[in-house]
Amino acid sequence: MSGEFRFRSLIVATVVLMGGVTLAATYYGTVEEVASDANEITIKLNGKAGGVKKFTVPMEAQVLIDGKKSGLADVEAGQSVTIIADASNNVSRLTLKNVKAAGTKGAKAGSRTPDAAGANAGEWPQHRGPNRDNVSTEKGLLDKWPDAGPKPAWKQTGLGMGYSSVAISDGRVFTMGTTGSDEVLAAMNAVTGKPLWGARVGRVRKDGTGDGPRGTPTIDQDRVYTLGANGDLLCAKADKGTVVWQKNILEEFGGGNITWGISESVLIDGDNLICTPGGKRGTMVALNKLTGKTVWASQVEGAPQAAYSSPIIVKDVGEKQYVTYVHTSVIGVRASDGKPLWKQNASANGTANCSTPLHTGNKVFTASGYGTGCAMFELGSDGEGTLVYSNKEMVNHHGGMVLLDGYVYGFDEQILKCIDLATGKTKWQNRSVGKGSVTSADGQLYLRSENGPVALCAATPDGYEENGRFEQPNRSDKPVWSHPVVCGGKLYLRDQDTLLVYDIKK
């Protein structure tokens, strides 16, 4: 299927109305039984796995029924459900749909309408997925591609300029683009690609490397948040795009825009939105996600400008903290009050720090381009980061990296590499794809060259094992910097005006 997204007629007028558990898996199924007094839910799993599984639902878990905030007491047997839970089956999010209310007359419990199928097809609610690690927990995906590549599912055009990737939740796909002189947040149906709505974020930022937004939207419950290249921050309702609140973070916190425009994808943690204005009144800030009001503003020594990276949560040591790049360094900031905990410049360059940090346990791995390379830090119980090693084995510009079973996979400029996290030494390297970005799912790496092919290879430290490649059609005249996304049995590839979606389920 294909279509053209016409933002102009869909833009919603701008009105100013002025934690957690480590995610391990996403499950899809039908509610079998609810024990609200015991905070438990039992679901019948979809797909080949089948069977019945019981989960614990803590009081702080998010519960959405047909897009509305609810509680476990409102959940009923027969509802379709998506559950995000940790390895101990403790739930952080429940997304449910009343199948009958979704639009199919006389639908039986467990049957799925197109909208319900979208909701059950998977969640990728923010930049780099649920854990911000570019690792999908989906199974049953193609382990080899046909010579022509996977089968196209749908295509959408008319998205305008920009390097935003996609976020997916509750049957909707969100991205950013441009129309005329405006940056726009757009929503599409995840099953058909049909445009749902568009909302103005701010003015377009003109740039020789490509106009338009750089960040990816973040979805939380019934709201979606996004940050434009000029620092325009928007909170909108996910169902219709109604603007809840907005502000400019550079103006509010005394920041100056960076050379190629603000590129951060904001982080939602509990009640707070975390972003990095890089201003004199706040290097990193926490805002109340419901109102946009400041909770705390962290002032890092030297008042460094923002980088092109996005923050992650590290909570496995001492007090929970947020780690990200700024212009001159990697920083760790205490989550509770914004107190700066540590700052290191071993893997930071003075031009553009773009990649998102990786972490496991008390270890944080960072890398940047422009000849700088990578570094690994260990965080102590006091939250302080200590440098373990730094080298030039991973000079990662903007394509991101993934960490799997103690190995880092990513592009060292033009070379795809596998690096041992513990030692920083290269296990293998391959030049056949060229410089690009990477994500992972079901034991495979999905590789997207900025100027060449899309490829699939095994995620193993034993060597490069390619399982298919194809040339992306409808190439723009810009390098492809939007990261690929694997979600709901689909591969999403954004390239400026066009979004291509492929079926990759077995």
N, C-alpha and C positions, 0 to 999 in steps of 0.2 A: 504494500500500500504506500502511497505517497501523497503529499499534500503540501500546501504552502501556508506558513504561519503568517497571518496578516495582523501584525501588532497594532496597527493604527486603529482598527475598529475595536480592539479588545482591551486597550489601555484603560485601566481604572483611574479616575481622576485622583490626584494626590491630595489627601486631606490629613492634616496633622491633628490627631486626637490627643494629642498631648494632654564525686559522689558515688561515686557510684560503684556498681559491681563490674568487674572485668567481663566483657561480653565474650562468650565462647561460641555461641551458635544461634542460628535462627531456625525456628520450627514452624511448620504450617499444618493446619488440620482443622478439625471440628471439635467443639466442646462436647465432652462426654458427661462430665460431672463437675459441680462446683461445691466446695465446702468453705463458704466465706468465713465461718467461725474459726476454722483451722487455717485460713489463708492458703488454701490449696485449690488447684484446678487440674483436672485430668482431661487430656485431649486425645483424639484418635488421629494419628499422623497420616498425612497425605503421602502419595508416591510409593516407590518400591519398598521404602523402609517399613511402612505400615505400622501396625501395633498401637499400643496405648501407652501414654507417658504421663507421669504426674509431676507437677511443678509446685514450688512454694512461691507465693506472691507476697512480698513484704509490703508494709503499709505505704512506703515511699514509691512503690512501683507505679508507672504511668499506665492507666487503663483508658482506652479510647473505644467507644462503641459508635459505629457509623460516624466517626469523626468528632464525636463529642466527648469531653472529659467525663469519666464515670468512675465507679468503684467496683470492687470485686462482687459486691452484693447485687449489682445490676447485671452481671453476666449470667447467661442462660444456656442450657444444653441446646445443641443444634446450631449455634452461631459459628460461622467460619472465623478462624483465629490465626494470627501471626504472633509468635512468642519469641522475644529475644531474652536469652537466659545465659547464665554463666555455667561453668563446668559442674557446679553442684546443683544445677536445676533451680537456682534462685532467679526469679524473673525481674527484669528491669523495665520491660515494656510489654503490654498486651494490646494488640490492635484487633478489634472484633467487628464483624458485620452481621446484621440481621439479614440473612439471605433473602427472605421474602421482601424486605423493605428495599433491597438493592435494585428491584425493577423487574423481576421475573414472576409473573402471576402464577400462583400455585406452586412455587418452587419448594422442593423437599429439603429437609435439613441435610446439609452437606453438599448440596448441588451448588454450582457456582455460575453467577452471571458474569458478563464481561468485567464489570467493576470489581466484583469480588475476586475474580481471577487475578486482576491487577494487584489487589491487596495481598493475596496469598502468594503471589509470584516472587516476593522478596522485598527486602528493605535495604536501601543504600542511602541513609538519611543525610549524609554530609560528605564533604571532601574526604576521599580515601576510605569511605565506608564507616560502619558502626564503631570500629575501634581506631579510626584514623591510621590504619596500617596497610591499606590496600590489599587486605587478605579477605577473600570471600569464603564463607563456610559452606557454600553450595556443593552438592554432590550430583553425580549422574550426568556430568557434562561430557561433551565429545572429547575423546583423548587423541583423536586425529581428525584433521579437516580434509574434505575433498579437495581435489586439485584447484577448483575454482573458489575455494573458501567456504565458510558456512552459509546456510541459506538465508537470504534477506527476509526480515520480518516486516519492517516498514521504514519509511523515510519521511523526514519532515524538513522542509526548506523555509526560507524567509525569516530565519532567526537573527539575521544581521551579523555585525562584526563582534568579535570577542573570543577570548580563550577559556571561557567558563566551561567546565565539564557538567555532568548531570548529577542530581540527587533524586532518589526515588523512594516514595513512601505512600502507602494507602492507595495504591492504584494510580498515582500521579507521578509524572516526570517533571522536574524543575530544572531550568537553566537560565542563563542571562544572555542578552544580546543587545542590539541597537535598532532603533527605528528613527530615522531623521536625526535630530540632535539629542535624542533621549537614550539613556540606558534603561533597559526594560527587563523585569523579572517575568518569566513565562512558565506556564503550566500546561502539560499535555496529558492525555489519557495514556496510561502505560501499556494498554493492550493494543490500541489502534493508532496511537500517535495524534489523535484528534486534538487540536488546540482547545484549551479550556478557558484561559484568561491571560491577560498581561497587565502588569502594573508598573508605572514609571518609578524608577529608582532615583535618577538624577540626570545631569547633563553628560553628554558623551565627552570623553577625554581624547583629544586628538594626539596621535602618536605615530611616528614614522614606522614603527614595527607592527602597527596594527591598532586601529581604534577599538574602543569598547571595553567592557568589563573583563576582569581577569579571574576573580574568585568564583567559587561554586556555592550555591545556596545551601543553607542548613535547615533541616526540618525538625521541629520539636512539637509533639502532640498536634494541635490544630493550627499551628503557626509555622511560617517559613521566614527565615532571616537571610539577608544578603547584603553584601558590601560592595559598592561600586568603586571604580578606579579613581574617583575624586574624593573618596572618603565618605560617600553618602551611604548611610546605614538605614535599612528598611526592615520593619516587622509588618507582615501581612497575614491575613487569614489564608490558610492553605486551600480552603474549598472554593473561594471566589476571588481571592486577591484583594480583599478590602484592606486598606491601609490602617494599621493599629497605631503605630508611632514611627517616627523617623527623625534622624538628626545627621549632622556632619561631624564625624569624630575628629577630623583635622582642625576644624574651627573651634570645637568645644575644648579640645585639650592642647591647643597651641602647637600642632604639628604641621610640618611642611610636606607637600607631596614628594614622593620619590621619583627618580628619573623616568621609569616606565609605568608609573601609576600603581596605586594601592592594589595588591593582589591577594590579600588574606581572605581565607574562608573562615568565618567566625565560628567559635566553639560555644556550645551550650553545655553547661555543667550545673545540674540542679536548677536553682532559681536564677542563675547568673548567665549572662552572655559575656564571653571573654574575647577581647580584640586588642590590637596593638597600634594605637595612633602614632607612637613615636614622637610625642609632643613634650613640651616643657612642663606641662601640667599632668602628664601621664604617659609613660613609655608603654605600659600595658594597663588596661582597665577592666574592671568588672562592672557590668550594668545589669540592673534588674531586667530580666527578659520580658516581663509583662508591661513595664512602663518606660524602660529606657533610662531610668534615673541611675546616677552613679552610686555604686556600692563601695568601691575603693578605686584609687588610682595609684599605681606603682611608679615611682620615680627612680629609674635606674641611674647609677652614677654616670655622668657625662651626657645624659639626656640623648641617647642615640636615636636616630631616625628608625622608622620601620624598615623591615626587609620585605622580601617577596614570599615569605614562608607563612605557615599556619601553625598555631600552638597545639600541643598534645597534653594530655593529663598523665602524670606519673604519680602513683599513689602506693607503690609497693615498699617504700622506705620512709621512715619518719613521718613527717606531715606531707599531705598531698600538695603537689606543686604543678605549675604549668611551665612547660619548656618550649622555647621557640628561638628562632633567629631574630636578631635585630641587625642594623646595618653593619655593626662592627664586631659582633660576638654572638655566642649562644648564651641565653640567660635562663635561670630557673627562678620562679616567683612563687611564694607561698600562696596557696589557694584561698586560705581563710581571710587574709587581710592585704595581700599584695606585697608583702615584704620581700625585697630582692634577697635571694639565698646564695646565688653564685653566678659567675660570668666567666666565660672562657673564649678566647679568640683563636684557638689552635686550628679550627676548621672553617673560620669565617674569612671571607675576602672583603675588600672595600668597595666592590662594585655592585654585586647582586647575589645575595644569599637566598636561594629559591626553594631548596628541597625541605620537606618536613622531617623533623627528627624521628628516629625509631627508638623504641625502648623495650626491654624485657627485664623483669625484676628490678634490680638497682642499676642496670646498665643502660646508658643512653648513647646512641650512635648518630653522628651528624656528618654531613659531607656537603661541599659546595664546589662550584666551578672556578674558572679563571685561574687554573693552575694551582689551586690551594690544596684540595684533597679532603681527607676524612679524619675523624677523631672519635675515640670511644672514652666515655667518662663513667666512673662509678660514683653513685650517690651514697653518702653516709647517713647514719641515723639522724644527723642534724640537718640533712638536706643539702649539704655542701657537695659540689661536684668536683671530683678529682680526676685529672687526666691520666688515663692508662696508656694510651698510645695515640700517635698521629702519624699519618703517612700520605703518600700520593697514589695509593692503590685504587681509590674511588674518588675521582674528580667529577662529581655528579652535578650537572648544571641545573636542569629544571625538570627532569623526567621522573624524579622520585625513586624510591627504593622499597623493597620489601624484605622482611626478616622472617625466615622460616627455619625452624629447628636448628638455630644457632648459626645460620648462614645468611649473609646479606647478598641480595641480587639487585643489580642496577647497572646503569650505563656509566662507565668511566669515559666521558666524552663519546667517542665513536665506538667504544668497545663494551660489549655486554660482559659483565664479570660476576663471578661467584666468589665471595670473600668470607673467610672464617672470622666470625665476630670476635672470638676469644683472642685471636692472634693478630688480626688485621692483614693476614696473608692471603693472596689470591689462590683459589683452588682451580679455577679454569677461566678462560676468556674466549670470546668469539666476536668476529668483526662482520658477520654476514648480514646483520640487520641494519647497522648504522645507528647513529645517535637517536635516542627516543625515550619513551616512557614505558612503565611496566606496572602491571597488577597481577594478582594470582588467584587461582581457584582450582579446587579439585586436583591438586598435584601438578598443575601446569602454570607456566608463566605466559601471560598475554603481553606481547611486545608490539609497540607501535612506533615505527620510525617516523621522525619528524618530516622526512622527505621521501621515504621509501615504503616498504611493505608493512603489513600487519602479520605477525608471526606467532606461532604457538610452539613452546618448547617445554620439556620436562623440568620441573623444579627439583633438581637433584644436584648435590655437590660432586657427583661422579663425572660430569662432563656435559657439554652442550648436545642435546638430543632434540632435533627439530621435528615437530609433528604436524606441520602445515604452514602455509603462508599464502597471502593473496595481496593484490594491489587494490588499495582503496579507490573506488570510483568517485567521481565528482570532487576531485581535489581542488582546493582553493589555491590562490597564488601566494599563500602565506605558509610558513612552516607550521606543522601540526603540533601544538603544545598542550592541547586539552587531553588530560589523562583518560585512557580507556576505562570503562566500568563494566563489571560482570555482575548481573543481578537478575533473579527470576528466570534463569535459563536463557538470558539474552546478553549479547555483547553490544555495548553502546559506544559509538565513535562520533564525537562532535568535531566538526571542522568548519569554523567560522559560521557561515549561513546555514549549513546543513548538519542534520543529525541522522546518522545511519544506525539501524538496529538489526542485529542478526540473531537467528535461532541457533543456540549452541547446546541444546539439550539432546541427549542420546535418544 
